[in-house]
């Protein structure tokens, strides 16, 4: 069964979804598109050959005229909560881009709504669907080198935007929210632990054109005692890392070193995993073959969850994703206040059942 989807949000990233991701996933069929910008709809008609009667300026009109099974939300994060709620109330399964929503309270409410209507609500945490991340999680789960005591993560990129991309400089929290949510989510997935507290500082590198800090460093303590040190910088002068960052995981009997997601969702060239047992040389680990990865596999996993009623391992269902969202919010709060923030304090703002 092919899942018929309606896509909402056709900005730069949403258009990339529509043009390069959705057509490559055989489990889904795009049957409608929504954006309030007429130029965005014209682009869909021109590049995808979309019929005019399948393109809408409002979500309400689309749901009234299109018989979709599910909705793909790729709009701005500030619009996620009302769009997801409207889709769920309309009886549609939902895959939503990260970050899920703005607050954990909103996330909890929407997860409850999905449960009430027995609908799949999943967040597209596409970094989960790369072979290096999956392999690292397996090595930790199987304790190949014993328990993990400390993790050091470095993300470095030198971002040179063209004039047409200058809107990126105005992003809210371009590191901690726009990209860091992936790193925070991978911490939880790979370690199989939940964060308890975080101290974070963020700054503007010299010559920065960003409105908010594109660089940050954080120390995060997890519930089984693992300590993660994290540094990220969109304006680094150092050697660039893949988007997943470089991970050094110190275990009881050695070290796991890995990285993932080299160039967007296009290749697996950036995926590498190695282990070094205590006192021995570094040994590369073979990665599982993945014909579909990144956003394509995230969308395919969502479609299969809708078809089967159960989600595959590593799928980021809404309720689980609240933990990643809470860590992201705690890091942002810590950077703004200069204080150590309890992740449980962020979660305590969620409504009680």
Secondary structure, DSSP 8 states (H G I E B T S, - for coil): --EEEEEE--SHHHHHIIIIIGGG-TTEEEEEEE-S-HHHHHHHHHHH---GGGEESSHHHHHHH---SEEEE-S-GGGHHHHHHHHHHTT-EEEEESS--S-HHHHHHHHHHHHHTT--EEEE-GGGGSHHHHHHHHHHHTTTT--EEEEEEEEE-B----GGGGGGGG-TTTTTTTTHHHHHHHHHHHH---EEEEEEEEE--TT---SS-SEEEEEEEETTS-EEEEEEETB--S----TT-EEEEEETTEEEEEE---STTT-STT-EEEEEETTS--EE------SS-HHHHHHHHHHHHHHHSS--TT--BHHHHHHHHHHHHHHHHHHHH-S-EEHHHHHTTS---
